[in-house]
Amino acid sequence: MAIYGHVYLERFSDLLFLVKSDREQKQVKEICRYLLRLRQEKKISQQRLSELAGISRTGLRHIESLRTSPTLYSLLKISKALEVRFDEIVRDVANESGPEKPG
C-alpha cells in the first residue's frame, strides 16, 4: 500500500487507472479480454505468446488478468504476435461499448 499525492492506493497498478475515465478503463479492459480470447482460440500458451511478442510472461499474465494497464506498445506487440490488426480490435471494442456520451 502506498500514498501518491492525496490518493491512497492498494496496489501501484491502481495508479495507472487513475488517469483514465471509467469509459477508457472499460475499453482497455475489453481490449485485454479480447486479446486473451484470441490467444485461447488460437491455442497459444502464455509462454509462447510472450516469446512471439517479445514481452515477459509475467507482463502478459498481468495484462490478461487486468492487474496492470498495458502500454500501447505492448498491446501492439501482442496483437501482431496474434496476427490480428490492432485497429480492428479497437474498432470492435469501441462498437461494443457504444458511442461516447457527451459530458
Protein Blocks (a to p, Z undefined) as FASTA:
>chain_A
ZZehjaccfbfklmmmmmpcfklmmmmmmmmmmmmmmmmmnopafklmmmmnopafklmm
mmmnopaccdfklmmmmmmmnopafklmmmmmmmmnopadeZZ
